[in-house]
Amino acid sequence: MSSDGSERIARLVEMANDIAAYFEAESDQAVGVEGVRQHLVRFWEPGMRRKLLRYVRDGGGGLKPLAHAAVEALDA
């Protein structure tokens, strides 16, 4: 596989899932979603967030539910 957009998206999905895995221990899902969202806002470049949000809007899969919800919340 070349270093094209699909490879970069796969890496963003992997990183978002790693962040979500940390917040899965949170008993309140809304708090977990907000934790992932805040991490993405604080530590990810805007372009990275836009790519992942576009991927989710296009029906992309592979994200943990917590990560998926946090990415959707980026648009809120």
C-alpha positions in Angstrom: 0.0 0.0 0.0 1.3 3.4 -0.9 1.3 6.4 1.5 -2.0 7.7 0.1 -5.0 9.1 1.8 -6.4 5.7 2.8 -3.2 4.8 4.7 -3.3 8.2 6.5 -7.0 7.8 7.4 -6.2 4.3 8.7 -3.6 5.8 11.0 -6.0 8.5 12.2 -8.6 5.8 13.0 -6.0 3.8 14.9 -5.0 6.8 17.0 -8.6 7.9 17.7 -9.3 4.3 18.8 -6.3 4.4 21.1 -7.6 7.6 22.7 -11.1 6.1 23.1 -9.7 3.0 24.7 -8.3 5.2 27.5 -11.6 6.8 28.1 -13.7 3.6 27.9 -13.0 3.2 31.6 -15.2 6.2 32.3 -18.5 5.0 33.6 -20.5 7.9 32.1 -20.3 7.6 28.3 -21.0 11.3 27.8 -18.0 12.2 29.9 -15.9 9.7 27.9 -17.1 11.1 24.6 -16.2 14.6 25.8 -12.8 13.4 27.0 -12.0 12.0 23.5 -13.4 15.1 21.8 -11.3 17.4 24.0 -8.2 15.4 23.4 -8.7 15.7 19.6 -9.3 19.5 19.9 -6.2 20.0 22.2 -3.7 17.8 20.6 -4.6 17.2 16.9 -4.0 19.6 14.1 -7.2 21.0 12.6 -6.4 19.2 9.3 -6.3 15.8 11.1 -9.7 16.5 12.7 -11.2 17.5 9.4 -10.0 14.4 7.6 -11.4 12.1 10.3 -14.7 14.0 10.4 -15.0 13.8 6.6 -14.2 10.1 6.9 -17.0 9.6 9.4 -19.5 11.6 7.3 -18.6 9.4 4.3 -19.6 6.4 6.3 -16.1 5.2 7.2 -15.9 2.4 9.7 -13.5 1.0 12.1 -13.9 3.5 14.8 -14.8 2.4 18.3 -18.3 3.8 19.3 -16.7 6.2 21.7 -14.3 7.6 19.1 -17.1 7.8 16.5 -19.3 9.8 18.8 -16.5 12.1 19.7 -15.6 12.8 16.1 -19.3 13.5 15.3 -19.2 15.9 18.3 -16.4 17.9 16.7 -18.9 19.2 14.3 -21.3 20.3 17.0 
